[in-house]
Amino acid sequence: MRQTPYWLKGSLVACLGDKGIQERLEEFMRLIVAAPLNVSGFKTKDELWVHGICDAVQTMQGVNLTQLHHAVDIGSGGGLPGMILAIMTSSVGWTLIESRQKRAEYLMMMAERLCLENVDIVPERAEDAIRSRRESADVVTARAVGSLSTTLELSIPYVKIGGQGLFPRGRIRLLQEIQDAEALCFELGAEIEQVSEPYGENGGSQILCVRKQRVTPELFPRKAKLLGSRI
């Protein structure tokens, strides 16, 4: 088992000791590093372990896994965090939405290689894929898809009432991002519930947790040029 960083917390940490999960995560890392296109930005397994896999585990630190049945990952790219979390939560159905065709195809190949029967890859833009998936997810994750306002508008329409949006963000700008996005968050039918303690090697990241309170108006998500803008 690889060494876990001191800052790693949450109920999923124990799963890293499972031999079957370890083997799948190692194969996942091998596929990412060997990819013919840059699907993650990480060049080595060591880098991917800390900043990809451990970061994904940290994202779920406050989630009650016994009540988690369906989750959506927006802008999955190389499967971070969606495919990693699908490996670690085999009883949860994961929908990974990735609009870039080559990345979506690579995700499909990885899901097949990893024998992940709980993963559905959707090669569409999130604002289009919402049609049959509105308010269907217990949890939605999104990593590096844009500003917080854009991230919320793409994500919250997928969340069930009572469900959560979990978004890893950089610590330096997070307070300002929250202030800028708070009104839109309310319009989307959600409220900012909490911000995690800083984590990472330099304490540079935090998880923003958003709780869905009301039905999201059909207006959202809007088309690309309007995403994240004020009403």
Order of alpha helices (4+ residues) and beta strands (2+ residues): alpha-alpha-alpha-beta-alpha-beta-alpha-beta-alpha-beta-alpha-beta-alpha-beta-beta
